[in-house]
Amino acid sequence: MSGSPNTVSAWQDYYRTILMSDDRVYQSASGTKYTGEQVIARIDDEIDSMSEGEYPKTSEGDVRSVPRIEDEDGNYILRDAIDQEWYDLISEGRYGNTKKWVPGETARGDTFTQYFPEERGKMPHQGWKVRVAAYAEEARPVANAVLPYLQENDINHKVMQDVHAFNNNEGGRQEGKFITIYPDIDDDRKDTIMEEGTQVFKRNDPSWNEFSINSNTKNAQSIIQDLEEELDSSYAISSEGRSINGKNGEEKQYSNTRIHFRYAHHFNTPAKILDLEESTEEVDNHEGLVNKKGELITGSYIGDQIDAATRPDKFLY
């Protein structure tokens, strides 16, 4: 293409390059030529559409705002980068089911892709999970700040795969939930509350159950604190940002940041409830949550039975 920017990792870099080079001419795959000002205007239109929750148009139908401008390797820059701008961060390593979405060519995949730690620790049936919220147009810098930390520390997490997933979930229960993190069980509880990889509760033993219920508070605290530092040390983004409403107050926002936490199931992790007669009640992955009395309850457990002092944010304000 004429006036191609140098190879860079994010569409924001192309944007800045074009913004500072009004005299360049950019030619799309169709042969149409654009001034830098015209390309910038189209990118702004695209971002506005995404921020309003509109599903990006495909090549089968209406013309998208951002033209198909190719780089030296024949890759479409800007438009496809906006579509799925953090794909490179989740396309290698231990992420599962990651598939790049190409407008008009690829069938939609899963909303999230999960990171599988190399040495997966013992995961509780229930405990605190941590979330990082984002808007579609700021997801790239958030991913750049958060994902390397999670990967380097081998922390179990999942990340929304692309901008299309954001747009599909606007107004739904996954709205704004960009990265979800599953802290491991605290070191001082692993050998106590886990039995052969299963979290243990006891009927009518509130002291034991409270200890088991608060299975990963310390690890959640540590992750929240580290995430705040990682985000605030980024030149492109900060810890302040989008909030997640959630239903029935499930999502707890840490201070005024984009970091949230919630008490809930972890995935693919059973539990069991023991009683004085030494009988055992098996609890499947998402069958329910166990309260302080050792009772299996249904629905969302939003932390109303957990002492305020054990919330992950208690000592971090």
ABEGO torsion letter per residue (X at the ends): XBGBBBBBABAAAAAAAAAABAABBBBBAAGBBBBAAAAAAAAAAAAAAAAAGBBBBBABEBBBABBBBBBAAGBBBGAAAAABAAAAAAABEABBGBBBBBBGABBBBBABBBBBBABBBBBBABEBBBBBBBBAAAAAAAAAAAAAAAAAAGBBBBBBABAAAAAAABGBAABGBABBBBBBBBAAAAAAABBGGBBBBBBGBAAAAAAAABAAAAAAAAAAAAAAAAAAABAABBABEBBBAEBGGABBBBEABABBBBBBBBBGBBBBBBBAAGBBBBBBAAAEBBBAAGBBBBEBBAGAABBAAABAAAAAX
